[in-house]
Amino acid sequence: MTVKKALKGRIPVIYARVSTKKQKGTLPDQINAVKKDLLALGIKREPVVFSEQVSGIKRADDRPQLQAMLDYLADKGGKAAVVVRDTQRLSRNPWIAGAIYDPLRKLDIPLVSMEAGGKVASTDTHANFNGRRWSRDFNR
């Protein structure tokens, strides 16, 4: 699926994250870069933005803005798409990233990464970004 197709008719929901207080000032740059990429794709709908300063290895339930985004998405069902600058904004830990991706998959919400021209996570068992395989089976 192309990025344009993944976003067509959906509310773009940007999730931006930085790890340290020192980086917090770069959150607006991260958000603006994603907005610019969306406009370049012809997506004119104003995105909903969730952003926070929290370590990328923190679990989803320890990240208030991520939880707020997941709650928002649950209300929207399949009418939204999550857009990140790169997949590491969700998490640097593939197990945690998978735990975040699983509710998106269940809600039929695509995950779009704007790195390298845009990539869309599939809705099958694994999401593959930059050669990393993110498994969503965390009950092992």
N, CA, C and O atoms as a MOPAC input file, in Angstrom:
PM7 MOZYME 1SCF
protein

 N      0.84600 1    -1.17100 1     0.00000 1
 C      0.00000 1     0.00000 1     0.00000 1
 C      0.89600 1     1.24000 1     0.00000 1
 O      1.88800 1     1.30300 1     0.72600 1
 N      0.53600 1     2.20700 1    -0.81100 1
 C      1.30600 1     3.45100 1    -0.85800 1
 C      0.92400 1     4.35600 1     0.31100 1
 O     -0.12000 1     4.17700 1     0.93900 1
 N      1.77800 1     5.31900 1     0.58700 1
 C      1.50500 1     6.26900 1     1.65800 1
 C      0.23200 1     7.05100 1     1.35700 1
 O     -0.61100 1     7.22800 1     2.23600 1
 N      0.08900 1     7.51900 1     0.11700 1
 C     -1.11300 1     8.28100 1    -0.25400 1
 C     -2.37700 1     7.46000 1    -0.03700 1
 O     -3.37400 1     7.96500 1     0.48000 1
 N     -2.33000 1     6.19500 1    -0.43300 1
 C     -3.49600 1     5.32600 1    -0.27700 1
 C     -3.79000 1     5.08200 1     1.20600 1
 O     -4.95100 1     5.04600 1     1.61200 1
 N     -2.74800 1     4.91600 1     2.00200 1
 C     -2.93100 1     4.68800 1     3.43800 1
 C     -3.57400 1     5.89300 1     4.11700 1
 O     -4.32900 1     5.73800 1     5.07700 1
 N     -3.27500 1     7.09300 1     3.62100 1
 C     -3.78300 1     8.31600 1     4.23900 1
 C     -5.10000 1     8.80400 1     3.64800 1
 O     -5.78000 1     9.63100 1     4.25400 1
 N     -5.46200 1     8.30600 1     2.48300 1
 C     -6.65000 1     8.80100 1     1.78700 1
 C     -7.91000 1     8.64400 1     2.64800 1
 O     -8.25400 1     7.54700 1     3.09000 1
 N     -8.58200 1     9.77400 1     2.86800 1
 C     -9.83200 1     9.78600 1     3.61000 1
 C     -9.68000 1     9.56800 1     5.11000 1
 O    -10.67700 1     9.41700 1     5.81500 1
 N     -8.46700 1     9.55000 1     5.59600 1
 C     -8.22300 1     9.31800 1     7.02200 1
 C     -7.69900 1    10.58800 1     7.69400 1
 O     -7.11600 1    11.45600 1     7.04400 1
 N     -7.91300 1    10.67500 1     8.97700 1
 C     -7.37400 1    11.77800 1     9.76900 1
 C     -5.89600 1    11.47500 1    10.02600 1
 O     -5.58200 1    10.45100 1    10.63200 1
 N     -4.97700 1    12.34700 1     9.57600 1
 C     -3.57100 1    12.10300 1     9.89900 1
 C     -3.31400 1    12.43300 1    11.37600 1
 O     -3.64200 1    13.52300 1    11.84400 1
 N     -2.73400 1    11.49100 1    12.08700 1
 C     -2.42800 1    11.66200 1    13.50400 1
 C     -0.91500 1    11.53500 1    13.66500 1
 O     -0.35000 1    10.45400 1    13.50500 1
 N     -0.28000 1    12.64300 1    13.97800 1
 C      1.17400 1    12.66100 1    14.13400 1
 C      1.53400 1    12.30000 1    15.57000 1
 O      0.96600 1    12.83700 1    16.52200 1
 N      2.48500 1    11.38300 1    15.70900 1
 C      3.07500 1    11.11800 1    17.02100 1
 C      4.54600 1    11.51000 1    16.93400 1
 O      5.29300 1    10.98800 1    16.10700 1
 N      4.94900 1    12.43500 1    17.79900 1
 C      6.33900 1    12.89900 1    17.84200 1
 C      6.87700 1    12.66300 1    19.24900 1
 O      6.17600 1    12.85900 1    20.24200 1
 N      8.13500 1    12.24000 1    19.31200 1
 C      8.74200 1    11.94900 1    20.60000 1
 C     10.22700 1    12.27100 1    20.55800 1
 O     10.90600 1    12.02800 1    19.56100 1
 N     10.71400 1    12.82200 1    21.65600 1
 C     12.15000 1    12.96000 1    21.86400 1
 C     12.47300 1    12.30200 1    23.19700 1
 O     11.61300 1    12.18300 1    24.07000 1
 N     13.71600 1    11.87900 1    23.34400 1
 C     14.10100 1    11.11900 1    24.53300 1
 C     14.51000 1    11.97800 1    25.72100 1
 O     14.22200 1    11.63100 1    26.86600 1
 N     15.17300 1    13.08700 1    25.46000 1
 C     15.75700 1    13.85300 1    26.56500 1
 C     15.20300 1    15.27300 1    26.63200 1
 O     14.67300 1    15.79700 1    25.65200 1
 N     15.33600 1    15.88000 1    27.80600 1
 C     14.91800 1    17.27200 1    27.97500 1
 C     15.69900 1    18.18700 1    27.04500 1
 O     15.16800 1    19.18100 1    26.55000 1
 N     16.96200 1    17.84800 1    26.81000 1
 C     17.80300 1    18.64800 1    25.91800 1
 C     17.23300 1    18.67000 1    24.49500 1
 O     17.36600 1    19.66900 1    23.78900 1
 N     16.60100 1    17.57100 1    24.07800 1
 C     16.03500 1    17.46400 1    22.72900 1
 C     14.62600 1    18.04400 1    22.62200 1
 O     14.10700 1    18.20600 1    21.51700 1
 N     14.00100 1    18.35800 1    23.76000 1
 C     12.59300 1    18.76600 1    23.75300 1
 C     12.32000 1    19.92400 1    22.79600 1
 O     11.24400 1    19.99800 1    22.20200 1
 N     13.27700 1    20.81900 1    22.64700 1
 C     13.11400 1    21.94700 1    21.73500 1
 C     13.01300 1    21.54200 1    20.27700 1
 O     12.59900 1    22.34300 1    19.44000 1
 N     13.38500 1    20.31000 1    19.96200 1
 C     13.31700 1    19.84500 1    18.57500 1
 C     11.95900 1    19.22600 1    18.22500 1
 O     11.72000 1    18.88100 1    17.06800 1
 N     11.07600 1    19.08600 1    19.20700 1
 C      9.74600 1    18.53200 1    18.90500 1
 C      9.01000 1    19.33200 1    17.83200 1
 O      8.46300 1    18.73100 1    16.90700 1
 N      8.97400 1    20.67800 1    17.91800 1
 C      8.29800 1    21.43100 1    16.85900 1
 C      8.90100 1    21.17700 1    15.47700 1
 O      8.17400 1    21.11200 1    14.48600 1
 N     10.22600 1    21.03400 1    15.40600 1
 C     10.87700 1    20.74700 1    14.12000 1
 C     10.42300 1    19.39300 1    13.57800 1
 O     10.14700 1    19.25200 1    12.38600 1
 N     10.35000 1    18.40700 1    14.46000 1
 C      9.91400 1    17.06800 1    14.06000 1
 C      8.47400 1    17.10400 1    13.53100 1
 O      8.16600 1    16.51400 1    12.49500 1
 N      7.61300 1    17.79700 1    14.25000 1
 C      6.20300 1    17.90500 1    13.85400 1
 C      6.08000 1    18.66000 1    12.53300 1
 O      5.35200 1    18.23200 1    11.63800 1
 N      6.78600 1    19.77900 1    12.41000 1
 C      6.72200 1    20.56700 1    11.17300 1
 C      7.25600 1    19.80000 1     9.97600 1
 O      6.73600 1    19.94400 1     8.86900 1
 N      8.28900 1    18.98500 1    10.18000 1
 C      8.83200 1    18.17900 1     9.08000 1
 C      7.78900 1    17.17800 1     8.58300 1
 O      7.64300 1    16.98000 1     7.37700 1
 N      7.07100 1    16.55400 1     9.50300 1
 C      6.03300 1    15.59400 1     9.10000 1
 C      4.88800 1    16.32800 1     8.40100 1
 O      4.36800 1    15.84700 1     7.39400 1
 N      4.49400 1    17.48200 1     8.92600 1
 C      3.43500 1    18.26300 1     8.27300 1
 C      3.84400 1    18.65100 1     6.85100 1
 O      3.03600 1    18.58200 1     5.92500 1
 N      5.09500 1    19.05400 1     6.68700 1
 C      5.60100 1    19.42400 1     5.36200 1
 C      5.55500 1    18.21900 1     4.42200 1
 O      5.16100 1    18.35100 1     3.26300 1
 N      5.95500 1    17.04900 1     4.91400 1
 C      5.90200 1    15.83000 1     4.10100 1
 C      4.46600 1    15.48700 1     3.70500 1
 O      4.21300 1    15.06400 1     2.57700 1
 N      3.53600 1    15.67100 1     4.63000 1
 C      2.12800 1    15.40400 1     4.31800 1
 C      1.63800 1    16.34400 1     3.21800 1
 O      0.96200 1    15.91400 1     2.28400 1
 N      1.98000 1    17.61700 1     3.33200 1
 C      1.58600 1    18.58000 1     2.29900 1
 C      2.19500 1    18.22100 1     0.94900 1
 O      1.53900 1    18.34900 1    -0.08500 1
 N      3.45100 1    17.77100 1     0.95700 1
 C      4.11600 1    17.37300 1    -0.29300 1
 C      3.40100 1    16.19400 1    -0.95200 1
 O      3.45500 1    16.02700 1    -2.17000 1
 N      2.73500 1    15.38400 1    -0.13900 1
 C      1.96200 1    14.25000 1    -0.66800 1
 C      0.54900 1    14.65900 1    -1.08700 1
 O     -0.22300 1    13.84100 1    -1.58700 1
 N      0.22200 1    15.93400 1    -0.87700 1
 C     -1.10600 1    16.40900 1    -1.23500 1
 C     -2.13600 1    16.21900 1    -0.13600 1
 O     -3.33300 1    16.36500 1    -0.37900 1
 N     -1.68600 1    15.89500 1     1.07100 1
 C     -2.59200 1    15.72200 1     2.21400 1
 C     -2.78300 1    17.09400 1     2.84800 1
 O     -1.87300 1    17.63000 1     3.47900 1
 N     -3.97000 1    17.65100 1     2.67400 1
 C     -4.22400 1    19.01400 1     3.14500 1
 C     -4.95800 1    19.05400 1     4.47600 1
 O     -5.03400 1    20.10700 1     5.11000 1
 N     -5.49200 1    17.93500 1     4.90100 1
 C     -6.22600 1    17.88700 1     6.15900 1
 C     -5.26600 1    18.16500 1     7.32100 1
 O     -4.17500 1    17.59800 1     7.37900 1
 N     -5.67600 1    19.03400 1     8.23800 1
 C     -4.83200 1    19.37800 1     9.38800 1
 C     -4.68700 1    18.15300 1    10.29500 1
 O     -5.68500 1    17.56800 1    10.71700 1
 N     -3.44100 1    17.76700 1    10.59500 1
 C     -3.25500 1    16.58400 1    11.43700 1
 C     -3.52700 1    16.86300 1    12.91400 1
 O     -3.40600 1    17.99500 1    13.38300 1
 N     -3.89000 1    15.82000 1    13.62100 1
 C     -3.97400 1    15.85100 1    15.07500 1
 C     -2.57900 1    15.46800 1    15.56600 1
 O     -1.97500 1    14.53500 1    15.03700 1
 N     -2.06200 1    16.17700 1    16.56900 1
 C     -0.67900 1    15.95900 1    16.99900 1
 C     -0.63000 1    15.54700 1    18.46900 1
 O     -1.26900 1    16.15300 1    19.32900 1
 N      0.14400 1    14.50500 1    18.72600 1
 C      0.46800 1    14.07000 1    20.07900 1
 C      1.98600 1    14.06000 1    20.17000 1
 O      2.65200 1    13.46500 1    19.32300 1
 N      2.54500 1    14.71600 1    21.19000 1
 C      4.00600 1    14.76500 1    21.30300 1
 C      4.41100 1    14.71500 1    22.76700 1
 O      3.67400 1    15.14200 1    23.65600 1
 N      5.61600 1    14.17700 1    22.99100 1
 C      6.09800 1    14.09100 1    24.36700 1
 C      7.60400 1    13.90300 1    24.41500 1
 O      8.24200 1    13.49800 1    23.44300 1
 N      8.14500 1    14.21400 1    25.58300 1
 C      9.55300 1    13.96000 1    25.87000 1
 C      9.58200 1    12.77800 1    26.82900 1
 O      9.26300 1    12.90200 1    28.01100 1
 N      9.97600 1    11.62000 1    26.28400 1
 C     10.02600 1    10.39300 1    27.07900 1
 C     10.97000 1     9.41400 1    26.38800 1
 O     11.07600 1     9.41100 1    25.16200 1
 N     11.63900 1     8.59900 1    27.15700 1
 C     12.57000 1     7.62600 1    26.58800 1
 C     11.85200 1     6.66400 1    25.64900 1
 O     10.73100 1     6.23300 1    25.91900 1
 N     12.50700 1     6.33700 1    24.55100 1
 C     11.94700 1     5.41100 1    23.57100 1
 C     11.92600 1     3.97000 1    24.03200 1
 O     11.39200 1     3.10500 1    23.33800 1
 N     12.50500 1     3.69700 1    25.20400 1
 C     12.44400 1     2.32900 1    25.71100 1
 C     11.40000 1     2.17500 1    26.81300 1
 O     11.24700 1     1.09400 1    27.38300 1
 N     10.68200 1     3.26000 1    27.11300 1
 C      9.58800 1     3.17700 1    28.08500 1
 C      8.42200 1     2.42200 1    27.47200 1
 O      8.15900 1     2.52000 1    26.27300 1
 N      7.73400 1     1.67400 1    28.30500 1
 C      6.55500 1     0.93400 1    27.84900 1
 C      5.44400 1     1.91500 1    27.48400 1
 O      5.42800 1     3.06100 1    27.93400 1
 N      4.53500 1     1.44300 1    26.67400 1
 C      3.44200 1     2.29500 1    26.19600 1
 C      2.63400 1     2.88000 1    27.34700 1
 O      2.21900 1     4.03700 1    27.28200 1
 N      2.40500 1     2.10100 1    28.39600 1
 C      1.57900 1     2.60900 1    29.49200 1
 C      2.31300 1     3.61800 1    30.37800 1
 O      1.71400 1     4.19000 1    31.28900 1
 N      3.60400 1     3.84100 1    30.11900 1
 C      4.37400 1     4.86800 1    30.82800 1
 C      4.55700 1     6.12700 1    29.98500 1
 O      5.40000 1     6.97000 1    30.29100 1
 N      3.76500 1     6.24700 1    28.92400 1
 C      3.89000 1     7.37600 1    28.00000 1
 C      2.51200 1     8.02400 1    27.81500 1
 O      1.71300 1     7.56600 1    26.99800 1
 N      2.23700 1     9.09300 1    28.58000 1
 C      0.89200 1     9.67800 1    28.60700 1
 C      0.35800 1    10.13200 1    27.25000 1
 O     -0.81300 1     9.90600 1    26.94300 1
 N      1.19300 1    10.76500 1    26.43800 1
 C      0.70300 1    11.24100 1    25.14100 1
 C      0.46300 1    10.08400 1    24.17800 1
 O     -0.45200 1    10.14100 1    23.35600 1
 N      1.26600 1     9.05200 1    24.27100 1
 C      1.02000 1     7.86200 1    23.45700 1
 C     -0.30600 1     7.22900 1    23.86100 1
 O     -1.08700 1     6.82100 1    23.00100 1
 N     -0.56300 1     7.14400 1    25.15500 1
 C     -1.83400 1     6.59100 1    25.62300 1
 C     -3.00600 1     7.45800 1    25.16800 1
 O     -4.04600 1     6.94000 1    24.76200 1
 N     -2.83500 1     8.77600 1    25.23700 1
 C     -3.89100 1     9.68600 1    24.77100 1
 C     -4.15400 1     9.46600 1    23.28600 1
 O     -5.30500 1     9.47700 1    22.84800 1
 N     -3.08600 1     9.26700 1    22.51000 1
 C     -3.25700 1     9.01100 1    21.07800 1
 C     -4.00000 1     7.70100 1    20.84900 1
 O     -4.91700 1     7.64600 1    20.03000 1
 N     -3.61500 1     6.64800 1    21.56100 1
 C     -4.28600 1     5.35500 1    21.38800 1
 C     -5.76100 1     5.44500 1    21.76400 1
 O     -6.60100 1     4.82700 1    21.11000 1
 N     -6.09000 1     6.21000 1    22.81200 1
 C     -7.49300 1     6.42700 1    23.18300 1
 C     -8.23400 1     7.17200 1    22.07800 1
 O     -9.35600 1     6.81100 1    21.72200 1
 N     -7.60800 1     8.20400 1    21.54300 1
 C     -8.20000 1     8.97100 1    20.44500 1
 C     -8.46300 1     8.06000 1    19.25100 1
 O     -9.53600 1     8.10800 1    18.65100 1
 N     -7.47700 1     7.22900 1    18.91000 1
 C     -7.61100 1     6.32800 1    17.76100 1
 C     -8.70300 1     5.29200 1    17.98000 1
 O     -9.40600 1     4.92400 1    17.03900 1
 N     -8.85200 1     4.82500 1    19.20100 1
 C     -9.90800 1     3.85100 1    19.49800 1
 C    -11.27600 1     4.46300 1    19.22200 1
 O    -12.19000 1     3.77400 1    18.76800 1
 N    -11.41700 1     5.76000 1    19.49700 1
 C    -12.67900 1     6.45300 1    19.20800 1
 C    -12.90100 1     6.64900 1    17.71100 1
 O    -14.04400 1     6.69600 1    17.25500 1
 N    -11.82100 1     6.76200 1    16.94600 1
 C    -11.92700 1     7.02800 1    15.50800 1
 C    -12.02000 1     5.75500 1    14.67200 1
 O    -12.35700 1     5.81600 1    13.49000 1
 N    -11.72700 1     4.60900 1    15.27200 1
 C    -11.75400 1     3.36400 1    14.49300 1
 C    -10.78000 1     3.43400 1    13.34000 1
 O     -9.66600 1     3.92900 1    13.50600 1
 N    -11.16800 1     2.95300 1    12.18400 1
 C    -10.29200 1     2.93600 1    11.01700 1
 C    -10.28400 1     4.22800 1    10.23300 1
 O     -9.87800 1     4.23500 1     9.07100 1
 N    -10.72000 1     5.32500 1    10.83400 1
 C    -10.81900 1     6.60100 1    10.11400 1
 C     -9.59200 1     7.49200 1    10.31500 1
 O     -9.62800 1     8.67900 1     9.99100 1
 N     -8.51500 1     6.92700 1    10.84500 1
 C     -7.30100 1     7.70100 1    11.10400 1
 C     -6.09000 1     6.90500 1    10.64100 1
 O     -6.17500 1     5.70400 1    10.38600 1
 N     -4.96300 1     7.59900 1    10.53900 1
 C     -3.68000 1     6.96400 1    10.22800 1
 C     -2.62100 1     7.62400 1    11.09700 1
 O     -2.59300 1     8.84900 1    11.21700 1
 N     -1.75400 1     6.82900 1    11.70100 1
 C     -0.67000 1     7.36500 1    12.52100 1
 C      0.51700 1     7.66200 1    11.61700 1
 O      0.92000 1     6.83400 1    10.80000 1
 N      1.07000 1     8.86500 1    11.78000 1
 C      2.21100 1     9.28700 1    10.97100 1
 C      3.34800 1     9.67100 1    11.91900 1
 O      3.16600 1    10.47500 1    12.83300 1
 N      4.51900 1     9.08200 1    11.68600 1
 C      5.71000 1     9.39300 1    12.47900 1
 C      6.83100 1     9.81100 1    11.54100 1
 O      6.84300 1     9.43400 1    10.36900 1
 N      7.77100 1    10.59000 1    12.05700 1
 C      8.93000 1    10.96500 1    11.23700 1
 C      9.73000 1     9.72200 1    10.88300 1
 O     10.12100 1     9.52500 1     9.73300 1
 N      9.96600 1     8.89000 1    11.88400 1
 C     10.61400 1     7.60000 1    11.66000 1
 C     10.13000 1     6.64500 1    12.74400 1
 O      9.60900 1     7.07500 1    13.77300 1
 N     10.30100 1     5.37800 1    12.51300 1
 C      9.73400 1     4.36800 1    13.40500 1
 C     10.32400 1     4.41300 1    14.80600 1
 O      9.69400 1     3.93600 1    15.75000 1
 N     11.50400 1     4.96700 1    14.96000 1
 C     12.09100 1     5.05200 1    16.29000 1
 C     11.37400 1     6.06600 1    17.17200 1
 O     11.60000 1     6.10000 1    18.38100 1
 N     10.51900 1     6.88600 1    16.58600 1
 C      9.71900 1     7.79700 1    17.40300 1
 C      8.70900 1     6.99300 1    18.22100 1
 O      8.32700 1     7.41600 1    19.31200 1
 N      8.27200 1     5.84500 1    17.71300 1
 C      7.40000 1     4.97800 1    18.51100 1
 C      8.20400 1     4.30900 1    19.61100 1
 O      7.83900 1     4.37100 1    20.78500 1
 N      9.28800 1     3.67600 1    19.23000 1
 C     10.14700 1     3.02400 1    20.20900 1
 C     11.42500 1     2.55700 1    19.54100 1
 O     11.44100 1     2.24000 1    18.35200 1
 N     12.48400 1     2.51800 1    20.31100 1
 C     13.73500 1     1.93700 1    19.82200 1
 C     13.78100 1     0.44100 1    20.12500 1
 O     14.62900 1    -0.27800 1    19.59700 1
 N     12.88400 1    -0.01500 1    20.96000 1
 C     12.81200 1    -1.42200 1    21.33000 1
 C     11.74700 1    -2.09900 1    20.47400 1
 O     10.57700 1    -1.72400 1    20.55000 1
 N     12.12200 1    -3.09100 1    19.65600 1
 C     11.14300 1    -3.70300 1    18.75400 1
 C      9.98000 1    -4.37600 1    19.47300 1
 O      8.87500 1    -4.41800 1    18.93100 1
 N     10.19200 1    -4.89500 1    20.65700 1
 C      9.09000 1    -5.53400 1    21.38800 1
 C      8.06700 1    -4.49200 1    21.83400 1
 O      6.86000 1    -4.71200 1    21.73600 1
 N      8.55900 1    -3.36100 1    22.32000 1
 C      7.65000 1    -2.28800 1    22.73100 1
 C      6.94900 1    -1.70500 1    21.50800 1
 O      5.75100 1    -1.42500 1    21.54800 1
 N      7.69600 1    -1.52400 1    20.42500 1
 C      7.08800 1    -1.01000 1    19.19000 1
 C      5.96700 1    -1.93000 1    18.73200 1
 O      4.91300 1    -1.46400 1    18.30100 1
 N      6.19000 1    -3.21200 1    18.82400 1
 C      5.15500 1    -4.17200 1    18.43900 1
 C      3.92800 1    -4.06800 1    19.32100 1
 O      2.79900 1    -4.17300 1    18.84200 1
 N      4.15100 1    -3.86000 1    20.62400 1
 C      3.02700 1    -3.71000 1    21.54800 1
 C      2.22700 1    -2.44900 1    21.23200 1
 O      1.01800 1    -2.40500 1    21.45800 1
 N      2.89800 1    -1.43300 1    20.71500 1
 C      2.21300 1    -0.20500 1    20.30400 1
 C      1.48500 1    -0.43300 1    18.98600 1
 O      0.36500 1     0.04200 1    18.79600 1
 N      2.12100 1    -1.15400 1    18.08800 1
 C      1.53400 1    -1.37900 1    16.76400 1
 C      0.32000 1    -2.29900 1    16.81800 1
 O     -0.59500 1    -2.15300 1    16.00700 1
 N      0.29300 1    -3.23000 1    17.74400 1
 C     -0.79400 1    -4.20600 1    17.78800 1
 C     -2.18300 1    -3.57000 1    17.87400 1
 O     -3.06900 1    -3.96500 1    17.11500 1
 N     -2.41200 1    -2.59300 1    18.77400 1
 C     -3.74500 1    -1.97300 1    18.79100 1
 C     -4.08100 1    -1.25300 1    17.48200 1
 O     -5.24200 1    -1.20200 1    17.07800 1
 N     -3.06000 1    -0.69900 1    16.82200 1
 C     -3.30600 1    -0.04200 1    15.53400 1
 C     -3.79600 1    -1.06500 1    14.51400 1
 O     -4.74800 1    -0.81800 1    13.77400 1
 N     -3.13700 1    -2.20400 1    14.48900 1
 C     -3.51700 1    -3.26400 1    13.56000 1
 C     -4.95100 1    -3.71400 1    13.83000 1
 O     -5.73600 1    -3.89200 1    12.89900 1
 N     -5.28500 1    -3.89400 1    15.09400 1
 C     -6.63400 1    -4.35100 1    15.45600 1
 C     -7.69700 1    -3.33500 1    15.05100 1
 O     -8.82400 1    -3.70800 1    14.72800 1
 N     -7.34000 1    -2.05500 1    15.06600 1
 C     -8.27700 1    -0.99400 1    14.68600 1
 C     -8.21900 1    -0.66400 1    13.19900 1
 O     -8.91500 1     0.24100 1    12.73800 1
 N     -7.39400 1    -1.39300 1    12.44200 1
 C     -7.20600 1    -1.15400 1    11.00700 1
 C     -6.70600 1     0.26900 1    10.74400 1
 O     -7.17500 1     0.95400 1     9.83500 1
 N     -5.74500 1     0.68800 1    11.56200 1
 C     -5.15300 1     2.01600 1    11.42900 1
 C     -3.73500 1     1.85800 1    10.89800 1
 O     -2.89100 1     1.26300 1    11.56900 1
 N     -3.45600 1     2.38000 1     9.70400 1
 C     -2.10100 1     2.25600 1     9.17000 1
 C     -1.10100 1     3.10200 1     9.94900 1
 O     -1.43900 1     4.14200 1    10.51600 1
 N      0.12300 1     2.63000 1     9.95800 1
 C      1.23800 1     3.35700 1    10.54500 1
 C      2.14100 1     3.78800 1     9.40000 1
 O      2.67000 1     2.95300 1     8.66600 1
 N      2.31400 1     5.09200 1     9.25400 1
 C      3.10400 1     5.64200 1     8.15900 1
 C      4.36100 1     6.28100 1     8.73300 1
 O      4.28700 1     7.12600 1     9.62600 1
 N      5.50300 1     5.87500 1     8.21700 1
 C      6.77700 1     6.47700 1     8.59100 1
 C      7.24900 1     7.32400 1     7.41800 1
 O      7.33300 1     6.83600 1     6.29200 1
 N      7.55700 1     8.58300 1     7.67600 1
 C      7.94200 1     9.48800 1     6.60100 1
 C      9.41100 1     9.37300 1     6.21600 1
 O      9.84800 1    10.03400 1     5.27400 1
 N     10.18400 1     8.55000 1     6.92100 1
 C     11.59600 1     8.39100 1     6.57600 1
 C     11.72400 1     7.82000 1     5.17400 1
 O     10.91900 1     6.98800 1     4.75400 1
 N     12.72400 1     8.26600 1     4.46800 1
 C     13.03900 1     7.75400 1     3.12700 1
 C     11.83700 1     7.78000 1     2.19300 1
 O     11.59100 1     6.81700 1     1.46600 1
 N     11.09100 1     8.87500 1     2.21200 1
 C      9.99700 1     9.02900 1     1.26500 1
 C      8.68600 1     8.41000 1     1.68200 1
 O      7.71000 1     8.49500 1     0.93600 1
 N      8.62600 1     7.79800 1     2.83200 1
 C      7.38200 1     7.25000 1     3.34700 1
 C      7.28300 1     5.74900 1     3.19300 1
 O      7.54800 1     5.19400 1     2.12600 1
 N      6.89600 1     5.10300 1     4.27800 1
 C      6.68700 1     3.66100 1     4.29600 1
 C      5.42500 1     3.39100 1     5.09100 1
 O      5.10600 1     4.11900 1     6.03000 1
 N      4.71400 1     2.35100 1     4.71800 1
 C      3.48900 1     1.98700 1     5.41100 1
 C      3.66900 1     0.60100 1     5.99900 1
 O      4.07900 1    -0.32700 1     5.30200 1
 N      3.36200 1     0.46000 1     7.28600 1
 C      3.41200 1    -0.86000 1     7.90500 1
 C      2.24400 1    -1.68000 1     7.38300 1
 O      1.13800 1    -1.16800 1     7.21100 1
 N      2.49500 1    -2.93300 1     7.13700 1
 C      1.42100 1    -3.80900 1     6.67700 1
 C      0.55300 1    -4.20300 1     7.86200 1
 O      0.92500 1    -3.97200 1     9.01200 1
 N     -0.59200 1    -4.79200 1     7.58600 1
 C     -1.48100 1    -5.23000 1     8.65800 1
 C     -1.38400 1    -6.73100 1     8.87500 1
 O     -2.25200 1    -7.32900 1     9.50900 1
 N     -0.31900 1    -7.34300 1     8.34300 1
 C     -0.13900 1    -8.76600 1     8.60500 1
 C      0.58500 1    -8.95000 1     9.94000 1
 O      0.63700 1    -8.02100 1    10.74600 1
 N      1.13200 1   -10.11800 1    10.17700 1
 C      1.70400 1   -10.44500 1    11.47900 1
 C      2.92500 1    -9.62500 1    11.84600 1
 O      3.19600 1    -9.43000 1    13.03100 1
 N      3.66100 1    -9.14500 1    10.87700 1
 C      4.88600 1    -8.40100 1    11.17900 1
 C      4.90600 1    -7.07100 1    10.43100 1
 O      4.43200 1    -6.97100 1     9.29900 1
 N      5.45400 1    -6.06800 1    11.07500 1
 C      5.72000 1    -4.79300 1    10.40500 1
 C      7.22000 1    -4.73900 1    10.16800 1
 O      8.00300 1    -5.03100 1    11.07200 1
 N      7.62000 1    -4.37200 1     8.97500 1
 C      9.04100 1    -4.37000 1     8.64100 1
 C      9.45300 1    -2.96200 1     8.22300 1
 O      8.96400 1    -2.44200 1     7.22000 1
 N     10.34700 1    -2.34700 1     8.98600 1
 C     10.86900 1    -1.02700 1     8.67100 1
 C     12.38100 1    -1.09300 1     8.68600 1
 O     12.98000 1    -1.59500 1     9.63700 1
 N     12.99400 1    -0.58800 1     7.63600 1
 C     14.45500 1    -0.50700 1     7.57200 1
 C     15.13700 1    -1.82300 1     7.90200 1
 O     16.16500 1    -1.84400 1     8.57800 1
 N     14.57000 1    -2.90800 1     7.43000 1
 C     15.18800 1    -4.20000 1     7.63900 1
 C     14.97700 1    -4.78400 1     9.02000 1
 O     15.38200 1    -5.91800 1     9.27300 1
 N     14.35000 1    -4.03800 1     9.92500 1
 C     14.06100 1    -4.56000 1    11.26200 1
 C     12.69300 1    -5.20100 1    11.24400 1
 O     11.74000 1    -4.60800 1    10.73900 1
 N     12.58200 1    -6.35900 1    11.76700 1
 C     11.28800 1    -7.03100 1    11.81900 1
 C     10.71300 1    -6.82800 1    13.21500 1
 O     11.32800 1    -7.22300 1    14.20500 1
 N      9.55000 1    -6.22100 1    13.29600 1
 C      8.91400 1    -5.95700 1    14.57700 1
 C      7.80800 1    -6.97000 1    14.77300 1
 O      6.76100 1    -6.87600 1    14.13200 1
 N      8.01700 1    -7.91600 1    15.62900 1
 C      7.00100 1    -8.92900 1    15.88900 1
 C      5.99600 1    -8.37500 1    16.88400 1
 O      6.35900 1    -7.63900 1    17.80200 1
 N      4.74400 1    -8.72900 1    16.69800 1
 C      3.70900 1    -8.29300 1    17.62400 1
 C      3.28100 1    -9.41900 1    18.55100 1
 O      2.25600 1    -9.29900 1    19.22200 1
 N      4.02200 1   -10.48800 1    18.60700 1
 C      3.68100 1   -11.58100 1    19.50100 1
 C      4.48100 1   -11.41400 1    20.78500 1
 O      5.63700 1   -11.83100 1    20.86000 1
 N      3.86900 1   -10.80400 1    21.79400 1
 C      4.58900 1   -10.49300 1    23.03000 1
 C      4.18400 1   -11.37900 1    24.18700 1
 O      4.49000 1   -11.07500 1    25.34000 1
 N      3.50200 1   -12.46700 1    23.89700 1
 C      3.06700 1   -13.36500 1    24.96000 1
 C      4.03200 1   -14.52400 1    25.14000 1
 O      3.69300 1   -15.51600 1    25.78500 1
 N      5.22000 1   -14.41300 1    24.58500 1
 C      6.20000 1   -15.49800 1    24.71700 1
 C      6.85500 1   -15.45000 1    26.06900 1
 O      7.70900 1   -16.28400 1    26.37100 1

